[in-house]
Amino acid sequence: MRALNHCDDKLEYYKMLASFYNSRSEFSIAEGYLIEALKYDTNDKELYLLGARIYCELAIRNKEKDFLNEAIERGVDDIKSLFRLGTIYLEEKRYKESYTLLKRVIEMDERHLGARINLGI
């Protein structure tokens, strides 16, 4: 932690550590650094994507869903995130929300097999 004293950008420091521990499959430690990073910037969409991955691995579905929602609200528009959140909504029987997200996936990649199966087309 002495390195933190010499670091000008605390957000990047904690984000880097969260990512590092996530890559080492040490998800509980990664979560702690993620929470610290969010204290410095609650609008960083990369943090929300990282958080969604961490909570997916920790099998904390509600937090994974919340972090995916936050990322998408902040402009994340990638197929993987949209598909994952759409699938979670489908499992929760939130069909309207699921349809909207999975339809966006199909618009981005009309051959996306998972989205096509989940939409029944």
Secondary structure, DSSP 8 states (H G I E B T S, - for coil): -HHHHT-S-HHHHHHHHHHHHHHTT-HHHHHHHHHHHHTT-TT-HHHHHHHHHHHHHTT-HHHHHHHHHHHHHTT---HHHHHHHHHHHHHTT-HHHHHHHHHHHHHH-TT-HHHHHHHT-
